[in-house]
């Protein structure tokens, strides 16, 4: 069932339950209070009449037991009104006198009432008189502690029935109308609320079925749930697109990267076949080229393999590593690579860490190679090591071309290569380095200024920090 229908249904059912409950309550309370009001009026009137009769003095015939009261008829009529009927009855229930508004009619005889009155109890009864319901209050009259008869006061309660009937009509039609209006308004409001989702759905379907993942959903300025969903989906599309692009680039890059050394190797083999092998100098040169191209291919394959191992959860060969010695090795290697650059050691603390020496060296070589690649000749690359209380920091700073702020958040992504990057590279070096750092419980951060240089910092936890993982700095973000 569509969300919209479900919403309307729930909303209408809930509102219906509330309205019906409220109607029941109102109807019940109204009926009760009207009846109580009538009963109270009748009892009050009977009490007034009783008091008046008592004040006049009642005479009861000793022989016949008949009640005699001068001007009784006048008295009861004084207390009657068009809607209130009064009747005085003897102990056997037969009427002594009745108000004029009763005409020749008398209240219906009720044996139960007579019995109750004779026991000194007042009663309420509802009887029918001329097809109309009549509420009658019957209070016993006592002379010398003996019941001699009863004063009966009655009122038609047809008006209560009519009032309740009207109220019921209003409540039922009001509830029905309310529910219809609520369903219509609900349908409209939910339609409005869900329209953006429907639009998202349509656009997303279009995007997914199209080959181009560059399309994005239109966002609005409101900060509501729908807009947040749109932003999330756009973010997801962005990542998908990046991933997709990276895959496409990977195939192109891998084939391109492998094709160049393969062509060089093939060319040199052809050269050797065509006679160059007989000349020792040419043979040596060709073999050296083949060797270096094979090295290059091995590097690429090793990088790809390492990343796939990393994904599969490769474990490190942990041992005690003297970082200062490791950095010295990296420094020596960097001096061989960095012709024309001033490669130097900066601050140099001593630090021992528990880690994988080969991987850590690979990480630092990646950082240094990048620094050398992106620094024009005459520039400087400085490697430093700081041992602090909580962290060991290795920094690789260069005075090269720097990284654009827009590229900074992406440089650690796989296969990301900066724009205007004329250097060869597959965009794997930094993602491998970051993975190694994280596998050691650390991280790499970067600060860079375009055209002025970059500084990459490897943060490795000291033993103390590693055992209190919670105390790691949370601000290890890409710094610009
Ligand atoms: P690559 O193999 O292309 O060097 P990396 O993952 O090592 O891949 O680096 C990703 C991108 O980060 C590079 O293409 C380059 O644009 C940028 N980058 C990395 N290090 C530096 C640096 N020291 N100076 C300027 N740009 C750098």
Boltz pocket constraint, residues with backbone or C-beta under 6 A from the ligand:
constraints:
  - pocket:
      binder: B
      contacts: [[A, 366], [A, 367], [A, 370], [A, 371], [A, 372], [A, 374], [A, 398], [A, 400], [A, 401], [A, 402], [A, 403], [A, 411], [A, 412], [A, 413], [A, 416], [A, 417], [A, 418], [A, 419], [A, 421], [A, 423], [A, 424], [A, 425], [A, 426], [A, 427], [A, 428], [A, 429], [A, 430], [A, 431], [A, 454]]
      max_distance: 6.0
